[in-house]
Amino acid sequence: MATDVATTTGEKRPLLRGMLLLFLFAMILANIGGNMYAPLLPLYLKELHATVAQVGLFFTLSQTISGENDVLFRR
């Protein structure tokens, strides 16, 4: 995956190196962490003694709000 990049002097350097690899790894971890809470959110809401209707209302409102943001920001 790490292809070489030719420089002006003709030497080849790896495309993915040093800080770029660190940044790539950090972004992968951030995306995994950002998506880990979603499956556990209903259990957390039940722990807060939310009823099934309240859990459903929470997810309905959160999807409505995120859907409106998608329309506003054209995603």
C-alpha positions in Angstrom: 0.0 0.0 0.0 2.9 2.4 0.7 3.8 3.3 -2.9 6.9 5.3 -3.6 7.1 9.0 -4.6 9.8 10.2 -6.8 11.5 13.4 -5.8 13.2 16.0 -8.0 16.6 14.3 -7.3 15.2 11.0 -8.6 15.3 9.2 -5.2 12.2 7.3 -4.1 10.6 7.9 -0.7 7.6 6.0 0.7 4.3 7.8 0.4 3.1 6.9 3.9 5.7 7.6 6.5 6.2 9.1 9.9 3.5 11.7 10.9 1.2 10.7 8.1 1.0 7.1 9.4 0.5 8.3 12.9 -2.3 10.6 11.8 -3.9 7.8 9.8 -3.8 5.5 12.8 -5.3 8.2 15.1 -8.1 8.9 12.6 -8.9 5.1 12.4 -9.1 4.9 16.2 -11.2 8.1 16.4 -13.7 6.7 13.9 -13.9 3.4 15.6 -14.4 5.1 19.0 -17.0 7.5 17.6 -19.1 4.6 16.3 -18.8 2.3 19.3 -21.4 4.1 21.5 -24.3 3.6 19.1 -25.1 0.0 19.9 -24.8 0.6 23.6 -27.0 3.8 23.7 -30.3 2.0 24.2 -28.9 0.1 27.1 -27.6 3.3 28.6 -31.0 4.9 28.2 -32.7 1.9 29.9 -30.2 2.3 32.7 -31.5 5.8 33.1 -35.0 4.2 33.5 -36.2 5.4 30.2 -39.3 3.6 28.9 -39.4 2.0 25.5 -41.4 4.9 24.2 -38.8 7.4 25.5 -36.0 5.4 23.8 -37.9 5.4 20.6 -38.6 9.1 20.8 -34.9 9.8 21.5 -33.9 7.9 18.4 -36.6 9.5 16.3 -35.6 13.0 17.3 -31.9 12.3 16.9 -32.4 11.0 13.4 -34.7 13.9 12.5 -32.1 16.4 13.7 -29.2 14.7 12.0 -31.4 14.4 8.8 -32.1 18.2 8.9 -28.3 18.8 9.3 -27.6 16.7 6.3 -30.1 18.8 4.2 -28.7 22.0 5.6 -25.1 21.1 4.9 -25.8 19.1 1.7 -24.1 15.8 2.7 
